[in-house]
Amino acid sequence: MSGEHQASVVLTRPAVSALLDAASRLAGEIYLEMDEAELAAVFVSALEQALPGRGFAVRLFDPRSLDPARVCSNWAVRPGIETERIRLKQSSSQKTRLKSAVAASARLSFGGRWDSPFPGVAVGFVVPLVASGELYGVLDVGYPLGADLAEEDEPLILPLVNQVSVALRNERLHRETTVLRDYQAKLIEHANALILGVDRHWRITVFNQALCKLTGYRREDVIGRDLRDWLPPDQRPRLQKMFLQALSGGSATDTVEVTLLEASGGRVRTVWSVAAISGRHHQVEAVVAIGQDQSKLRELQSQVIQAEKLATLGQLAAGVVHELNNPLTSISVYAEYLLRKAETSLTSQTPHLPKPGDVEKLRRISAGAQRILEFARDLVQYAAPAGDELDVVSLTAVLRQSLSFCEHLFDRSEIRLVKELDDALPALYAVPGQLEQVVINLVTNAVHAVTAGGTVVVRSFIAEEGRVGFSVADDGPGISNADVDRVFEPFFTTKTDGQGTGLGLSIVRNIVEQHRGTIDVDRAPEGGARFTISLPATGEHAPERSR
């Protein structure tokens, strides 16, 4: 037995006082500034000062990970105790309220013999470090040869054990919370999504790396700024409405498109959804917005829409020839007649004065030329890539303009077109070229669906309060129940190979939804299919022309 193990083991009144002081110190210690090893060292030091002559060894471990224990002791310990199982008396587990299931999942087993961690020491006991049902380690207490004060020491040590167990629990909870917080912060920072946080006072509190990269702003340039000041003036109402709804505790389930300013002065299109973050007393304390960059997607969508538009234009090529051929024939015939008459007048001794019929022919030439110019202008505008700038347009005017492109389809197929258009409809915000594409696509599909002698009906109407609408119906065979749910799927088509791309109706739906509208398909009163579109109105009077 070494000399240090033969020190006095007499429990004195000052020792009891020292233990109470140590317990008080542990209870009042700021544990969040100490890790587990430091707490164990404070614990062992307090025990050694209060109860000299004893050996104390704290073995800290995590039952969930089963990593090797961390050992802190004032005496030398045997090699390998970091990983060995620990024998524990049933009475000790009862005194510390250690559940048997928790003990079984750790390195503990129940028995009557104490397995000393100290070489050459056979007398002592072990106490589990338990707080809130969780096991954090054990405390071994050993005595030199000839001394056995376990029954006297254990009641004094248990309060200190409880205090240090609570301290270990708090330290571990703080560490796990810190790790979780840091992990969540890294998730937010490196997420492949735009993440923006705003407090109740509209101050920006979160501005992640993806948002910095997209906009070119540094985090320190944005954090603390008022969101309303940072957004472009024309975009504030869109996102501000959703934030107000979330801050008031409402449910903001819709997404909203917002164009953000870049640090370089450019603009980038994004789409956002927001969620409220509640604090104490269930009050909303902040709002987090999750966004995605829509620039590349929008560019791809525009390319697909333009490709489908050109494909539709290809189908209208015969109509283009027909539309241009009629006025060109009139111009050619009347111009040739007038040319010959003028030549005859030049060679004749008697000048031929213009007749009333000649004036009428000149008017027809002028009208035919004007018709060609207007049609060519409209055709170029339709074929050109459509911008995304909204304009106040008349739905009925857009319908008339679009139907003028489709007249040849009805003439060639001997199909009757019925127009029931309301000229008194309120205006709406729309991209005219895109809305024309919707109409032309639906009308073309309707014509292809009916046989010679059939009918296509185009109606415009007030859909409901604050909305206008139009429908395209036919008296063809209609759409089967099996296909109704698939007609808007990309590349789905019931036409024969080479007759359709299967993208038309998918693009139609995308355009309608981008205009905050709806599109439905059902059976028409005429017997075939009917597509109905509803769009929000502006409440203003519609302009006379759509352009």
Buried (B, 14 or more C-beta within 10 A) or exposed (E): EEEEBEEEBEBEEEBEEBBBEBBEEBBEBEBEEBBBEBBBBBBBBBBBBBBBBBBBBBBBBBBEEEEEBBBBBBBBBBEEBBEEEBBBBEEBBEBBEBEEEBBEEBBBEBEEEBBBBBEBBEBBBBBBBBBEEBBBBBBBBBBBEEBBBBEEBBEBBBBBBBBBBBBBBBBBBBEEEEEEEEEEEEEBBEBEEBBBBBBEEBBBBBBBBBBBEBBBBEBEBBBEBEBEEBBEEEBBEBBBEBBEBBBEEEEBEEBBBBBBBEEEEEEBBBBBBBEBEEEEEEEBEBBBBBBBBBBEEBEEBBEBBBEBBEBBBEBBEEBBEBBBEEBBEBBEEBBEEBEEBEEEEEEEEEEEEEEEEBEEBBEBBEEBBEBBEEBEEBBEBBBEEBEEEBBBBBBBBBBBBBBEBBEBBBEEBEBEBEEEBBEEBBBBBBBBBBBBBBBBBBBBBBBBBBEEEBBBBBBBBBBEEEBBBBBBBBBBEBBEEEBBEEBBBBEBBBEEEEEBBBBBBBBBBBBBEBBEBBBEBEEBEBBBBBBBBBBBBBEEEBEEEBB
